[in-house]
Amino acid sequence: MTDQLEGIDYALAAYREEGVWQVQEMVHDHLVDVDSLAHALRRFPGDGGAVGLVAIDEDFFLIVRVAGASTRVLLSDITAADEWELAGSAVDFLHLPMPEEDDEPAPAGDLDLLGDLGLNAMDLAILLDDEDLYPDDALSDIAGSLGFGEQFDDAVGLTSA
């Protein structure tokens, strides 16, 4: 499990407080599975819940959104579930079968989980279709679409000094 946690590039929580986006780093201990991540996100005081953005091994990402008792999940690449416990827990959470060895990379989960925040399912699907986009770039684009791109970029070191 330690190797799995070391593979996490970063984990951020984004939430709106009085209409203003806040971005905070999350403790990696909360990233063992979707349930623990969702539990940690519920601690943030956001108006309408919180969004967790997790990039793993410069290969794939996971978005978890909580609002009240509701938890919504999007995994950028279902084939990551073969090697990563956190991705596997997302597949379990979504009640999907584990990927087969010859499956192609594809997103899994709720493409509209950010729709009411400004990023509709169609635009998110187009972003996920870009195989050349690293998780940092994809999540930066997502954060920008939602209105906290600069804060996201600063938090993960994408902003040049």
FIDO-848737 format. One record per residue: residue number from 1; chain; x, y, z of N, C-alpha, C, CB in turn. Coordinates in steps of 0.05 Angstrom, whole numbers. Glycine has a CB too. Layout:
PT    i  ch     n.u     n.v     n.w    ca.u    ca.v    ca.w     c.u     c.v     c.w    cb.u    cb.v    cb.w
PT  NUM   A       X       Y       Z       X       Y       Z       X       Y       Z       X       Y       Z
...
This chain:
PT    i  ch     n.u     n.v     n.w    ca.u    ca.v    ca.w     c.u     c.v     c.w    cb.u    cb.v    cb.w
PT    1   A      16     -24       0       0       0       0      17      25       0     -19       0      24
PT    2   A      40      24      13      58      48      14      66      56     -14      82      42      32
PT    3   A      73      35     -30      81      41     -58      58      55     -73      89      16     -73
PT    4   A      34      46     -67      10      58     -80       8      87     -72     -15      42     -73
PT    5   A      11      94     -47       9     121     -38      31     138     -49       8     123      -7
PT    6   A      55     127     -52      78     141     -63      73     148     -93     103     125     -60
PT    7   A      56     133    -106      50     138    -134      31     161    -139      38     113    -146
PT    8   A      20     171    -117       1     194    -120      17     220    -124     -17     196     -95
PT    9   A      12     232    -147      26     257    -153      16     280    -135      23     264    -183
PT   10   A     -10     282    -132     -22     301    -114     -51     295    -111     -17     330    -125
PT   11   A     -62     306     -90     -91     304     -85    -100     331     -74     -97     280     -65
PT   12   A    -120     342     -87    -130     368     -78    -160     367     -74    -123     390     -99
PT   13   A    -169     383     -55    -198     387     -51    -204     415     -61    -206     382     -21
PT   14   A    -225     418     -76    -234     444     -85    -263     447     -76    -231     448    -116
PT   15   A    -269     470     -65    -296     475     -55    -301     505     -56    -301     463     -27
PT   16   A    -327     512     -57    -334     541     -57    -344     548     -29    -355     547     -78
PT   17   A    -332     570     -19    -341     581       7    -349     609       2    -318     579      28
PT   18   A    -375     614       7    -387     641       2    -382     649     -27    -376     662      21
PT   19   A    -384     629     -45    -382     634     -74    -354     636     -85    -396     659     -80
PT   20   A    -334     633     -68    -306     636     -76    -292     608     -74    -290     657     -59
PT   21   A    -279     600     -96    -265     574     -96    -242     574     -77    -256     567    -124
PT   22   A    -239     552     -62    -217     547     -45    -204     520     -54    -226     545     -14
PT   23   A    -178     519     -53    -164     494     -61    -144     487     -39    -149     498     -88
PT   24   A    -146     462     -29    -128     453      -8    -117     426     -15    -143     453      19
PT   25   A     -92     422      -6     -80     395      -9     -94     376      10     -50     396      -4
PT   26   A     -96     351       1    -107     330      18     -85     312      28    -129     314       3
PT   27   A     -88     302      52     -69     283      63     -71     256      49     -74     279      94
PT   28   A     -49     245      41     -50     220      25     -61     197      40     -22     214      16
PT   29   A     -61     198      67     -73     176      83    -102     173      77     -69     182     113
PT   30   A    -115     193      66    -144     192      60    -149     180      33    -156     219      62
PT   31   A    -128     171      19    -131     163      -9    -129     133     -13    -110     177     -25
PT   32   A    -136     117       6    -135      88       3    -157      77     -14    -135      75      31
PT   33   A    -180      90     -13    -202      81     -30    -222     104     -33    -216      56     -18
PT   34   A    -242     100     -50    -262     121     -55    -277     129     -30    -281     112     -77
PT   35   A    -284     109     -14    -300     116      11    -284     134      30    -308      90      25
PT   36   A    -258     128      34    -243     145      52    -238     172      40    -216     131      59
PT   37   A    -234     174      14    -231     199       1    -257     216       3    -224     195     -29
PT   38   A    -280     203      -2    -306     217       1    -310     226      30    -329     198      -8
PT   39   A    -303     210      49    -306     217      77    -289     242      83    -297     194      95
PT   40   A    -264     243      73    -246     266      78    -258     291      64    -218     259      67
PT   41   A    -269     288      40    -280     311      26    -304     323      40    -288     303      -2
PT   42   A    -319     307      55    -342     317      69    -335     335      92    -359     293      80
PT   43   A    -310     335     100    -300     353     121    -297     382     112    -274     342     133
PT   44   A    -295     386      86    -292     413      76    -318     428      76    -279     413      47
PT   45   A    -318     454      83    -343     469      87    -356     480      62    -337     491     106
PT   46   A    -353     468      40    -362     479      14    -392     483      12    -353     463      -8
PT   47   A    -399     505      -2    -426     510     -10    -432     489     -32    -431     539     -20
PT   48   A    -448     469     -26    -455     449     -46    -434     427     -49    -458     463     -73
PT   49   A    -419     422     -29    -400     399     -29    -372     406     -37    -411     379     -48
PT   50   A    -357     385     -43    -328     389     -50    -321     370     -72    -310     384     -25
PT   51   A    -300     377     -87    -290     361    -109    -261     353    -102    -292     377    -136
PT   52   A    -256     327    -104    -229     317    -100    -216     311    -127    -229     292     -82
PT   53   A    -192     320    -131    -177     316    -155    -151     302    -148    -172     343    -170
PT   54   A    -148     277    -158    -125     261    -151    -111     253    -177    -133     237    -134
PT   55   A     -85     259    -180     -69     250    -202     -50     229    -193     -53     274    -215
PT   56   A     -48     207    -209     -32     184    -200     -12     176    -222     -51     161    -193
PT   57   A      13     175    -213      35     164    -229      37     177    -257      31     135    -232
PT   58   A      30     202    -259      30     216    -285      16     200    -307      58     222    -294
PT   59   A      -4     184    -299     -17     165    -317     -47     168    -319     -10     137    -309
PT   60   A     -60     173    -296     -89     175    -296     -98     192    -273    -103     147    -295
PT   61   A    -123     199    -272    -134     215    -250    -161     205    -241    -135     244    -257
PT   62   A    -168     214    -218    -194     207    -206    -206     233    -196    -191     186    -183
PT   63   A    -232     236    -202    -247     259    -191    -269     247    -174    -258     278    -214
PT   64   A    -271     256    -150    -293     248    -132    -307     273    -123    -282     231    -107
PT   65   A    -333     274    -126    -349     297    -117    -369     288     -96    -363     310    -141
PT   66   A    -369     302     -74    -388     296     -52    -406     321     -48    -374     288     -26
PT   67   A    -431     315     -42    -450     336     -35    -471     322     -17    -464     350     -60
PT   68   A    -470     328       8    -488     314      27    -480     285      27    -517     318      19
PT   69   A    -500     267      24    -495     239      25    -487     228      -3    -520     224      35
PT   70   A    -489     245     -23    -483     236     -51    -453     236     -56    -497     255     -70
PT   71   A    -444     215     -69    -416     213     -78    -417     206    -108    -400     192     -62
PT   72   A    -402     222    -124    -401     216    -153    -372     213    -160    -415     239    -169
PT   73   A    -366     195    -179    -339     188    -185    -334     187    -215    -332     160    -173
PT   74   A    -310     196    -223    -300     193    -250    -271     185    -250    -304     220    -266
PT   75   A    -266     163    -263    -239     152    -266    -230     156    -295    -237     121    -257
PT   76   A    -208     169    -299    -200     176    -327    -192     151    -343    -177     195    -326
PT   77   A    -184     130    -331    -175     106    -345    -182      81    -329    -145     107    -352
PT   78   A    -202      66    -338    -211      42    -323    -189      21    -322    -236      31    -336
PT   79   A    -171      20    -342    -150      -1    -341    -130       3    -318    -135      -1    -368
PT   80   A    -130      26    -306    -112      31    -283    -121      14    -259    -113      61    -275
PT   81   A    -145       4    -259    -155     -12    -237    -140     -38    -234    -184     -18    -241
PT   82   A    -126     -47    -256    -110     -71    -254     -86     -68    -236    -101     -80    -282
PT   83   A     -75     -44    -234     -50     -39    -220     -53     -22    -195     -30     -27    -238
PT   84   A     -74      -6    -193     -76      13    -172    -101       8    -155     -76      42    -183
PT   85   A     -97       6    -129    -119       0    -111    -140      22    -111    -109      -4     -82
PT   86   A    -131      47    -112    -150      70    -112    -168      68    -137    -135      97    -111
PT   87   A    -156      62    -160    -171      59    -185    -190      35    -183    -153      56    -209
PT   88   A    -180      14    -171    -197     -10    -167    -221      -4    -149    -181     -32    -155
PT   89   A    -216      12    -129    -239      19    -111    -259      37    -126    -229      34     -86
PT   90   A    -250      53    -145    -269      69    -161    -286      51    -178    -254      89    -179
PT   91   A    -274      31    -190    -288      11    -207    -309      -4    -190    -269      -9    -221
PT   92   A    -300     -12    -166    -319     -25    -147    -342      -7    -140    -304     -35    -122
PT   93   A    -335      18    -133    -355      38    -125    -376      42    -147    -342      65    -118
PT   94   A    -367      42    -172    -384      45    -195    -399      20    -203    -368      55    -219
PT   95   A    -393      -2    -189    -406     -28    -195    -401     -37    -224    -436     -27    -190
PT   96   A    -376     -33    -232    -368     -41    -259    -350     -66    -257    -353     -18    -274
PT   97   A    -349     -82    -278    -331    -105    -277    -302     -95    -280    -337    -125    -300
PT   98   A    -284    -109    -268    -256    -102    -270    -248    -105    -300    -238    -120    -252
PT   99   A    -229     -88    -309    -221     -89    -337    -206    -115    -343    -204     -65    -344
PT  100   A    -208    -124    -368    -194    -147    -378    -166    -138    -387    -209    -162    -401
PT  101   A    -148    -156    -389    -121    -149    -397    -119    -135    -424    -104    -174    -398
PT  102   A    -136    -142    -443    -135    -130    -469    -154    -106    -473    -141    -151    -490
PT  103   A    -166     -97    -452    -184     -73    -454    -168     -48    -461    -200     -69    -428
PT  104   A    -181     -31    -476    -169      -5    -483    -174      15    -460    -181       5    -510
PT  105   A    -155      34    -457    -160      55    -437    -186      70    -444    -136      74    -435
PT  106   A    -202      75    -423    -227      89    -427    -236     100    -400    -249      71    -440
PT  107   A    -249     123    -400    -259     134    -375    -282     117    -365    -268     163    -378
PT  108   A    -287     119    -338    -309     104    -326    -321     122    -305    -299      77    -313
PT  109   A    -347     122    -304    -361     137    -283    -379     159    -294    -341     150    -265
PT  110   A    -383     179    -278    -403     200    -282    -391     223    -297    -416     209    -256
PT  111   A    -394     224    -323    -383     246    -339    -397     273    -334    -386     240    -369
PT  112   A    -420     273    -321    -434     298    -316    -431     306    -286    -463     295    -322
PT  113   A    -411     295    -272    -409     302    -244    -402     331    -239    -388     285    -231
PT  114   A    -392     345    -259    -385     373    -256    -403     392    -273    -356     378    -264
PT  115   A    -424     380    -285    -441     395    -303    -453     420    -291    -463     377    -311
PT  116   A    -463     419    -266    -475     442    -253    -454     463    -245    -491     433    -229
PT  117   A    -429     455    -246    -407     474    -239    -395     488    -263    -386     460    -223
PT  118   A    -404     479    -287    -394     493    -311    -380     476    -331    -377     515    -303
PT  119   A    -377     450    -326    -363     432    -345    -382     409    -352    -336     422    -334
PT  120   A    -395     411    -375    -415     391    -382    -402     365    -391    -434     401    -404
PT  121   A    -418     344    -392    -408     317    -399    -395     316    -426    -431     297    -397
PT  122   A    -406     330    -446    -394     329    -473    -366     341    -473    -412     345    -493
PT  123   A    -362     364    -460    -336     376    -459    -316     360    -443    -338     404    -447
PT  124   A    -325     347    -422    -308     330    -406    -300     305    -422    -322     322    -380
PT  125   A    -319     294    -437    -313     271    -454    -292     277    -475    -338     260    -467
PT  126   A    -294     301    -487    -275     309    -507    -247     312    -495    -283     337    -520
PT  127   A    -246     323    -471    -220     326    -457    -208     298    -450    -225     341    -430
PT  128   A    -225     280    -442    -216     253    -435    -207     237    -460    -238     238    -420
PT  129   A    -217     244    -483    -210     230    -508    -182     237    -517    -230     237    -529
PT  130   A    -170     258    -507    -144     267    -515    -122     249    -501    -139     297    -509
PT  131   A    -113     229    -516     -94     210    -504     -66     223    -498     -90     187    -523
PT  132   A     -60     245    -511     -35     258    -507     -34     277    -483     -27     274    -531
PT  133   A     -57     280    -470     -59     299    -447     -52     285    -421     -88     310    -445
PT  134   A     -32     295    -407     -24     284    -381     -45     292    -361       4     294    -373
PT  135   A     -47     277    -339     -66     284    -318     -64     313    -308     -63     265    -295
PT  136   A     -39     323    -305     -36     350    -296     -50     370    -315      -6     357    -294
PT  137   A     -46     366    -341     -58     384    -360     -88     381    -361     -46     378    -388
PT  138   A     -98     356    -360    -127     352    -361    -140     364    -337    -133     322    -363
PT  139   A    -128     359    -313    -140     370    -289    -138     400    -288    -127     358    -264
PT  140   A    -116     411    -299    -114     440    -300    -135     452    -318     -86     448    -311
PT  141   A    -141     439    -341    -162     448    -359    -190     446    -345    -163     431    -384
PT  142   A    -194     425    -330    -219     421    -315    -222     443    -294    -220     393    -302
PT  143   A    -200     448    -279    -201     468    -258    -206     496    -270    -174     469    -242
PT  144   A    -194     501    -293    -198     527    -307    -227     530    -316    -180     529    -331
PT  145   A    -239     509    -326    -267     510    -334    -286     515    -310    -275     484    -348
PT  146   A    -278     505    -287    -295     508    -263    -290     535    -249    -289     486    -243
PT  147   A    -267     548    -255    -263     575    -244    -241     576    -223    -287     584    -232
PT  148   A    -225     555    -219    -203     556    -200    -177     546    -212    -210     539    -175
PT  149   A    -174     551    -238    -150     542    -253    -124     553    -242    -152     550    -281
PT  150   A    -123     579    -236     -99     591    -226     -91     579    -199    -102     621    -224
PT  151   A    -111     576    -181    -105     564    -155     -95     535    -157    -131     565    -137
PT  152   A    -108     521    -176     -99     493    -181     -71     492    -190    -118     479    -201
PT  153   A     -65     508    -211     -38     509    -222     -17     516    -201     -37     529    -246
PT  154   A     -23     536    -184      -5     543    -163      -1     520    -144     -16     568    -148
PT  155   A     -22     506    -137     -20     484    -117      -4     461    -127     -48     475    -110
PT  156   A      -5     455    -153      10     432    -163      36     439    -177      -7     417    -183
PT  157   A      43     465    -177      68     474    -188      69     477    -218      89     455    -180
PT  158   A      46     482    -230      46     487    -259      51     516    -266      19     478    -270
PT  159   A      50     534    -246      54     562    -251      84     568    -250      39     579    -230
PT  160   A      93     582    -270     121     590    -270     125     615    -253     132     595    -299
PT  161   A     148     617    -240     153     639    -222     157     665    -237     178     633    -205
